[in-house]
Amino acid sequence: MRTQRLAIAQTVAQRLFAAETALDIALARIAELNAAIPLARLDGGISAIVGQEAILSSASAMMLVAETREKIVATHANLKQASDDIGLREVSYGDLVKPGKVEPLDVGQHLRVA
């Protein structure tokens, strides 16, 4: 039963990581677009009025993706809680270092030179 739960959890984790990656790539590509539009205007010697609506809609799209990413980050935390709830607390599915999870080293448990 535990093996089955672990396999299912790993499948869900893979899909979560794919969604997180897709959102990060989308944010990066929209940021590139947001930078390119005004630079193209400057390079072309075009009036600032031209393309203003495109800048606004692209900036709005970036905010929507950022808000969506925030929801996926919350989903990640909720899925971790669900994993803990089904007895998989000690299982790590991805990154080993998480913000707020780094514990100080216990000096007493390290080798010492005599």
Secondary structure in CASP SS format (residue, H / E / C, confidence):
PFRMAT SS
TARGET T0000
AUTHOR 0000-0000-0000
METHOD secondary structure of the structure
MODEL  1
M C 1.00
R H 1.00
T H 1.00
Q H 1.00
R H 1.00
L H 1.00
A H 1.00
I H 1.00
A H 1.00
Q H 1.00
T H 1.00
V H 1.00
A H 1.00
Q H 1.00
R H 1.00
L H 1.00
F H 1.00
A H 1.00
A H 1.00
E H 1.00
T H 1.00
A H 1.00
L H 1.00
D H 1.00
I H 1.00
A H 1.00
L H 1.00
A H 1.00
R H 1.00
I H 1.00
A H 1.00
E H 1.00
L H 1.00
N H 1.00
A H 1.00
A H 1.00
I H 1.00
P H 1.00
L H 1.00
A H 1.00
R H 1.00
L H 1.00
D H 1.00
G H 1.00
G C 1.00
I C 1.00
S C 1.00
A C 1.00
I C 1.00
V C 1.00
G C 1.00
Q H 1.00
E H 1.00
A H 1.00
I H 1.00
L H 1.00
S H 1.00
S H 1.00
A H 1.00
S H 1.00
A H 1.00
M H 1.00
M H 1.00
L H 1.00
V H 1.00
A H 1.00
E H 1.00
T H 1.00
R H 1.00
E H 1.00
K H 1.00
I H 1.00
V H 1.00
A H 1.00
T H 1.00
H H 1.00
A H 1.00
N H 1.00
L H 1.00
K H 1.00
Q H 1.00
A H 1.00
S H 1.00
D H 1.00
D H 1.00
I C 1.00
G C 1.00
L C 1.00
R C 1.00
E C 1.00
V C 1.00
S C 1.00
Y C 1.00
G C 1.00
D C 1.00
L C 1.00
V C 1.00
K C 1.00
P C 1.00
G C 1.00
K C 1.00
V C 1.00
E C 1.00
P C 1.00
L C 1.00
D C 1.00
V H 1.00
G H 1.00
Q H 1.00
H C 1.00
L C 1.00
R C 1.00
V C 1.00
A C 1.00
END
